[in-house]
Amino acid sequence: MDTVSPVAPPHQEASSPQLKITSAKTLAESTNLASIPSHYAFTTPTSGDQAVHPDHDDSIPVINFSLLSSSNPDQRCKAVSDLDKACEDWGIFMVHMFLACSLSAS
């Protein structure tokens, strides 16, 4: 499983304990965190038969924003559902196919 853990700034001791964070939601819900760390190290397993797959359940969700304005109601509904699930489960998501012109005034 991928983990995100705070990287100790140069002025802190390297032996200070690090939290094992698997998602932004886990970080936000952590009761052991007094403030949000400014740096993170994202590590993935690279040894043996373990491979990192972007579609794995532990990866940050990717939302195709162009489908939110699709003329196909099924595509639009799925995009909204995916966005809802990403926000609920993770609290964050990555954007794919963002069209800047969709935000500009006509």
C-alpha positions, 0 to 999 in steps of 0.5 A: 500500500502506498504511504505518505509520511511527513519529511522532517525539516532540516531543523528537526531531528531525523529521529522524530516520529512520522505518521503513516498517512494513506490518503489526504482524508486520513491526514485530515482526520488524524488526531495526532496531528497538531499542524499540517506538515509542509513537506511529504514523501510519497513512497510506493513499493518497488521490490519483488512482484509488487507493481504500482497500478494507477487504477488501484483503490489506494491511488488518488482518484482522477476525475475527467472534468470534460465528462461533467459537461457531456451531452451523454447523460450516462457519462455526465452521471458517472462523472458526477458520481465519481466526483462525489465518491472522490470527495467523500472517500479521499477529500481530494482528486486529480483533474484530467481533461480540464478545459479552461475555456469552460470557466471563461465568461461568454 
